[in-house]
Amino acid sequence: MYLKRLLIILIISLSIGLSSCGTVKPESVSDPDPIDNTSESETDSSEEDIDPIGNTPDVSSTPVEESASGQTFTPSGVADLPAAERADFYQSRPNMTIDKNNLYQATIKTNKGDIVVSLDASAAPEHVNNFVHLSQDGFYDGLTFHRVEPSFVIQGGDPLGAGNGGPGYTVPGEFSLKHVKGAIAMARLPDQVNPKRESSGSQFYITLEPTPFLDGQYSVFGQVESGMDVVQAIQIGDIIESITISE
């Protein structure tokens, strides 16, 4: 009987010892915050030349950048594509991310020099927001000026380089600013097929002289601050190397 009790006590002691061995405290794991960069709007991918202002690979992941407005910005990868493959790249115009109370500045770096342009977000928020987005996304990098009319305008921003390409959407017209010398504005399709006078998504022009007869017809969204000599030196085929945005 004594041996039997001793055996039972021994078995219980072994069981208690095993249940306390091998205990692992799990480590805490935190999930990174996802970054969502979606947009929604109307689309229109047809763009072609008109007078007087013509409207004319594998995408790798890119690190998140900070936009001019201080918000996080995720490049789409369009800058990694050949110019022609950027046509109709987007499904809709970008969501509004700029601060309409701010004055933005764009530095258009060309093979002839820099053109510094002030962008009036209060007068043309849709156009400034669109231009800021395309510039930050690298859409304009490597595109050309495809049209030069002496004493009138220079025009660029067409991924096809012929006056009939764009990003895949239009921008609602904004007509409060005037066509002074050095005004930057967007091209568009003619009234017959574009009665709302919506601007083409990417093709912009800069006036070489005041052109008041264009007021109310095309959307001006800024003006050249410095580099007008570069604007006047631009020829067909000159390159937009990059466009950087600052506040």
DRENDO-1510 file (C-alpha; in Angstrom, 1 decimal, always signed):
<recs>
REC; n; res; u; v; w
REC; 1; MET; +0.0; +0.0; +0.0 .
REC; 2; TYR; +2.9; +2.4; +0.9 .
REC; 3; LEU; +4.6; +1.7; -2.5 .
REC; 4; LYS; +1.3; +2.3; -4.3 .
REC; 5; ARG; +0.8; +5.7; -2.6 .
REC; 6; LEU; +4.4; +6.6; -3.4 .
REC; 7; LEU; +4.0; +5.7; -7.1 .
REC; 8; ILE; +0.8; +7.9; -7.3 .
REC; 9; ILE; +2.6; +10.9; -5.8 .
REC; 10; LEU; +5.5; +10.5; -8.2 .
REC; 11; ILE; +3.2; +10.4; -11.3 .
REC; 12; ILE; +1.3; +13.6; -10.1 .
REC; 13; SER; +4.7; +15.4; -9.5 .
REC; 14; LEU; +5.8; +14.6; -13.1 .
REC; 15; SER; +2.5; +15.8; -14.6 .
REC; 16; ILE; +2.8; +19.2; -12.8 .
REC; 17; GLY; +6.4; +19.6; -14.0 .
REC; 18; LEU; +5.5; +19.0; -17.7 .
REC; 19; SER; +2.6; +21.4; -17.8 .
REC; 20; SER; +4.8; +24.3; -16.8 .
REC; 21; CYS; +7.5; +23.6; -19.4 .
REC; 22; GLY; +7.6; +25.1; -22.9 .
REC; 23; THR; +5.4; +28.1; -22.3 .
REC; 24; VAL; +6.1; +30.8; -24.9 .
REC; 25; LYS; +4.9; +34.4; -24.6 .
REC; 26; PRO; +3.7; +35.6; -28.0 .
REC; 27; GLU; +5.3; +38.8; -29.5 .
REC; 28; SER; +3.1; +41.7; -30.4 .
REC; 29; VAL; +2.8; +42.4; -34.2 .
REC; 30; SER; +1.7; +45.8; -35.6 .
REC; 31; ASP; +0.2; +46.0; -39.2 .
REC; 32; PRO; +1.4; +48.9; -41.4 .
REC; 33; ASP; -1.1; +51.4; -42.4 .
REC; 34; PRO; -2.2; +50.9; -46.1 .
REC; 35; ILE; -2.0; +53.8; -48.4 .
REC; 36; ASP; -4.9; +54.3; -50.8 .
REC; 37; ASN; -4.7; +56.7; -53.7 .
REC; 38; THR; -7.9; +56.3; -55.7 .
REC; 39; SER; -9.7; +58.9; -57.9 .
REC; 40; GLU; -13.0; +59.2; -59.5 .
REC; 41; SER; -14.4; +61.6; -62.1 .
REC; 42; GLU; -15.7; +61.9; -65.7 .
REC; 43; THR; -13.5; +60.6; -68.5 .
REC; 44; ASP; -12.9; +61.6; -72.1 .
REC; 45; SER; -9.9; +60.2; -73.9 .
REC; 46; SER; -10.4; +61.9; -77.3 .
REC; 47; GLU; -8.1; +64.9; -78.0 .
REC; 48; GLU; -7.1; +66.5; -81.3 .
REC; 49; ASP; -5.6; +69.6; -82.8 .
REC; 50; ILE; -7.7; +72.8; -83.2 .
REC; 51; ASP; -7.1; +76.5; -83.9 .
REC; 52; PRO; -6.2; +78.8; -82.4 .
REC; 53; ILE; -5.1; +76.5; -79.5 .
REC; 54; GLY; -4.6; +72.9; -80.5 .
REC; 55; ASN; -5.4; +70.1; -78.2 .
REC; 56; THR; -3.2; +68.4; -79.2 .
REC; 57; PRO; +6.4; +47.8; -69.9 .
REC; 58; ASP; +6.2; +46.8; -66.5 .
REC; 59; VAL; +5.4; +49.4; -63.9 .
REC; 60; SER; +7.5; +48.9; -60.8 .
REC; 61; SER; +6.4; +50.0; -57.3 .
REC; 62; THR; +7.6; +53.4; -56.2 .
REC; 63; PRO; +8.2; +54.7; -52.7 .
REC; 64; VAL; +5.6; +57.0; -51.2 .
REC; 65; GLU; +6.4; +60.7; -51.5 .
REC; 66; GLU; +5.1; +63.8; -49.9 .
REC; 67; SER; +3.0; +66.1; -52.1 .
REC; 68; ALA; +3.3; +69.9; -52.2 .
REC; 69; SER; +0.2; +70.1; -49.9 .
REC; 70; GLY; +1.9; +67.9; -47.3 .
REC; 71; GLN; -0.2; +64.9; -48.0 .
REC; 72; THR; +1.2; +61.5; -48.9 .
REC; 73; PHE; +1.5; +60.9; -52.6 .
REC; 74; THR; +1.9; +57.5; -54.3 .
REC; 75; PRO; +3.3; +57.7; -57.9 .
REC; 76; SER; +1.4; +55.6; -60.3 .
REC; 77; GLY; +4.4; +54.4; -62.3 .
REC; 78; VAL; +3.4; +56.4; -65.4 .
REC; 79; ALA; +6.8; +58.0; -65.5 .
REC; 80; ASP; +8.4; +54.6; -66.1 .
REC; 81; LEU; +6.5; +54.2; -69.4 .
REC; 82; PRO; +7.6; +55.3; -72.8 .
REC; 83; ALA; +5.9; +58.6; -73.7 .
REC; 84; ALA; +3.4; +57.1; -76.2 .
REC; 85; GLU; +2.2; +54.5; -73.6 .
REC; 86; ARG; +1.2; +57.3; -71.2 .
REC; 87; ALA; -1.7; +58.3; -73.5 .
REC; 88; ASP; -5.1; +57.5; -71.8 .
REC; 89; PHE; -3.2; +56.0; -68.8 .
REC; 90; TYR; -5.6; +57.3; -66.2 .
REC; 91; GLN; -9.2; +56.3; -65.8 .
REC; 92; SER; -10.3; +59.7; -64.4 .
REC; 93; ARG; -9.0; +63.0; -63.3 .
REC; 94; PRO; -7.3; +63.1; -59.9 .
REC; 95; ASN; -9.1; +63.8; -56.6 .
REC; 96; MET; -8.8; +67.3; -55.2 .
REC; 97; THR; -5.7; +67.3; -53.0 .
REC; 98; ILE; -4.3; +70.9; -53.2 .
REC; 99; ASP; -5.2; +73.7; -50.8 .
REC; 100; LYS; -7.1; +76.3; -52.8 .
REC; 101; ASN; -5.8; +79.1; -50.5 .
REC; 102; ASN; -2.2; +78.4; -51.4 .
REC; 103; LEU; -0.2; +79.7; -54.3 .
REC; 104; TYR; +1.8; +76.9; -55.9 .
REC; 105; GLN; +4.9; +77.3; -58.1 .
REC; 106; ALA; +5.9; +75.0; -60.9 .
REC; 107; THR; +9.5; +74.8; -62.3 .
REC; 108; ILE; +9.4; +73.5; -65.8 .
REC; 109; LYS; +12.9; +72.2; -66.5 .
REC; 110; THR; +13.6; +72.1; -70.3 .
REC; 111; ASN; +16.7; +71.5; -72.4 .
REC; 112; LYS; +16.7; +75.2; -73.0 .
REC; 113; GLY; +16.5; +76.2; -69.3 .
REC; 114; ASP; +14.0; +76.6; -66.5 .
REC; 115; ILE; +10.6; +78.2; -66.7 .
REC; 116; VAL; +9.1; +79.1; -63.3 .
REC; 117; VAL; +5.3; +79.5; -63.2 .
REC; 118; SER; +3.0; +80.6; -60.5 .
REC; 119; LEU; -0.2; +78.5; -60.3 .
REC; 120; ASP; -3.3; +80.3; -59.0 .
REC; 121; ALA; -5.2; +77.6; -57.0 .
REC; 122; SER; -7.9; +80.1; -55.9 .
REC; 123; ALA; -8.9; +81.1; -59.4 .
REC; 124; ALA; -8.5; +77.7; -61.2 .
REC; 125; PRO; -8.4; +74.9; -58.5 .
REC; 126; GLU; -9.3; +72.1; -60.9 .
REC; 127; HIS; -6.6; +73.0; -63.3 .
REC; 128; VAL; -3.9; +73.6; -60.7 .
REC; 129; ASN; -4.8; +70.4; -58.9 .
REC; 130; ASN; -4.5; +68.5; -62.2 .
REC; 131; PHE; -1.2; +70.1; -63.2 .
REC; 132; VAL; +0.3; +69.5; -59.8 .
REC; 133; HIS; -0.8; +65.8; -59.8 .
REC; 134; LEU; +0.6; +65.1; -63.3 .
REC; 135; SER; +3.8; +66.9; -62.5 .
REC; 136; GLN; +4.4; +65.0; -59.3 .
REC; 137; ASP; +3.5; +61.7; -61.0 .
REC; 138; GLY; +6.1; +62.3; -63.6 .
REC; 139; PHE; +3.7; +62.3; -66.5 .
REC; 140; TYR; +5.4; +65.2; -68.2 .
REC; 141; ASP; +8.9; +63.9; -67.8 .
REC; 142; GLY; +10.5; +63.6; -71.2 .
REC; 143; LEU; +7.6; +64.9; -73.2 .
REC; 144; THR; +8.1; +67.6; -75.9 .
REC; 145; PHE; +6.8; +70.9; -77.1 .
REC; 146; HIS; +5.0; +69.9; -80.3 .
REC; 147; ARG; +3.7; +73.3; -81.4 .
REC; 148; VAL; +5.4; +76.7; -81.6 .
REC; 149; GLU; +3.6; +79.7; -83.1 .
REC; 150; PRO; +5.8; +82.9; -83.1 .
REC; 151; SER; +4.3; +85.8; -81.2 .
REC; 152; PHE; +1.5; +83.6; -80.2 .
REC; 153; VAL; +2.1; +80.4; -78.1 .
REC; 154; ILE; +4.3; +77.4; -77.4 .
REC; 155; GLN; +2.4; +74.2; -76.6 .
REC; 156; GLY; +3.4; +70.8; -75.1 .
REC; 157; GLY; +2.4; +68.0; -72.7 .
REC; 158; ASP; +1.1; +65.6; -75.4 .
REC; 159; PRO; +2.3; +62.0; -74.7 .
REC; 160; LEU; +1.9; +61.3; -78.4 .
REC; 161; GLY; +3.8; +64.4; -79.4 .
REC; 162; ALA; +1.4; +65.3; -82.3 .
REC; 163; GLY; -1.4; +67.3; -80.6 .
REC; 164; ASN; -3.9; +64.5; -80.3 .
REC; 165; GLY; -3.0; +62.7; -77.0 .
REC; 166; GLY; -3.8; +63.1; -73.4 .
REC; 167; PRO; -4.0; +61.4; -70.0 .
REC; 168; GLY; -7.5; +59.9; -70.5 .
REC; 169; TYR; -9.8; +62.6; -69.1 .
REC; 170; THR; -10.9; +66.3; -69.4 .
REC; 171; VAL; -11.0; +69.1; -66.8 .
REC; 172; PRO; -14.0; +71.4; -66.2 .
REC; 173; GLY; -13.4; +74.9; -67.7 .
REC; 174; GLU; -12.3; +77.8; -65.4 .
REC; 175; PHE; -12.3; +81.1; -67.2 .
REC; 176; SER; -11.6; +83.9; -64.6 .
REC; 177; LEU; -7.9; +84.5; -65.4 .
REC; 178; LYS; -6.8; +86.5; -68.5 .
REC; 179; HIS; -4.4; +85.7; -71.3 .
REC; 180; VAL; -1.6; +88.1; -70.5 .
REC; 181; LYS; +1.9; +87.6; -71.8 .
REC; 182; GLY; +3.3; +84.5; -70.2 .
REC; 183; ALA; -0.1; +83.0; -69.2 .
REC; 184; ILE; -0.2; +79.2; -68.9 .
REC; 185; ALA; -3.4; +77.6; -70.0 .
REC; 186; MET; -4.8; +74.3; -71.2 .
REC; 187; ALA; -5.8; +73.3; -74.7 .
REC; 188; ARG; -9.1; +71.8; -75.5 .
REC; 189; LEU; -11.3; +70.3; -78.2 .
REC; 190; PRO; -13.5; +72.7; -80.3 .
REC; 191; ASP; -17.0; +73.8; -79.3 .
REC; 192; GLN; -18.7; +71.6; -81.9 .
REC; 193; VAL; -17.7; +68.4; -79.9 .
REC; 194; ASN; -17.0; +70.1; -76.6 .
REC; 195; PRO; -19.8; +72.6; -75.8 .
REC; 196; LYS; -18.8; +72.8; -72.1 .
REC; 197; ARG; -15.3; +73.9; -73.2 .
REC; 198; GLU; -13.7; +71.4; -70.9 .
REC; 199; SER; -9.9; +71.4; -71.0 .
REC; 200; SER; -7.7; +68.6; -72.3 .
REC; 201; GLY; -6.1; +66.7; -69.5 .
REC; 202; SER; -2.4; +67.4; -70.1 .
REC; 203; GLN; -1.7; +69.7; -73.1 .
REC; 204; PHE; -0.8; +73.2; -71.9 .
REC; 205; TYR; +0.4; +76.3; -73.7 .
REC; 206; ILE; +2.2; +79.5; -72.7 .
REC; 207; THR; +1.4; +82.8; -74.5 .
REC; 208; LEU; +4.2; +84.7; -76.1 .
REC; 209; GLU; +2.2; +87.9; -76.2 .
REC; 210; PRO; -1.1; +89.1; -74.6 .
REC; 211; THR; -4.0; +87.2; -76.4 .
REC; 212; PRO; -7.2; +88.7; -75.0 .
REC; 213; PHE; -9.3; +87.1; -77.7 .
REC; 214; LEU; -8.8; +83.8; -76.0 .
REC; 215; ASP; -10.2; +85.0; -72.7 .
REC; 216; GLY; -13.3; +83.0; -71.7 .
REC; 217; GLN; -12.5; +80.4; -74.4 .
REC; 218; TYR; -9.6; +78.6; -72.8 .
REC; 219; SER; -8.7; +78.0; -69.1 .
REC; 220; VAL; -5.7; +80.0; -67.8 .
REC; 221; PHE; -4.4; +78.7; -64.4 .
REC; 222; GLY; -1.1; +80.6; -63.9 .
REC; 223; GLN; +1.6; +82.9; -65.2 .
REC; 224; VAL; +5.3; +82.8; -65.9 .
REC; 225; GLU; +7.3; +84.4; -63.1 .
REC; 226; SER; +10.8; +83.9; -64.6 .
REC; 227; GLY; +12.3; +82.3; -67.6 .
REC; 228; MET; +10.3; +84.1; -70.3 .
REC; 229; ASP; +13.5; +84.2; -72.3 .
REC; 230; VAL; +13.4; +80.4; -72.2 .
REC; 231; VAL; +9.8; +80.3; -73.3 .
REC; 232; GLN; +10.7; +82.5; -76.3 .
REC; 233; ALA; +13.6; +80.2; -77.2 .
REC; 234; ILE; +11.6; +77.0; -77.2 .
REC; 235; GLN; +11.3; +75.3; -80.6 .
REC; 236; ILE; +9.3; +72.3; -81.8 .
REC; 237; GLY; +10.8; +69.1; -80.3 .
REC; 238; ASP; +12.4; +70.7; -77.3 .
REC; 239; ILE; +12.0; +68.5; -74.2 .
REC; 240; ILE; +10.2; +68.9; -70.9 .
REC; 241; GLU; +12.8; +67.2; -68.7 .
REC; 242; SER; +10.7; +67.5; -65.5 .
REC; 243; ILE; +8.3; +69.7; -63.6 .
REC; 244; THR; +8.7; +70.2; -59.9 .
REC; 245; ILE; +6.0; +71.7; -57.6 .
REC; 246; SER; +6.6; +73.9; -54.5 .
REC; 247; GLU; +4.5; +76.2; -52.3 .
</recs>
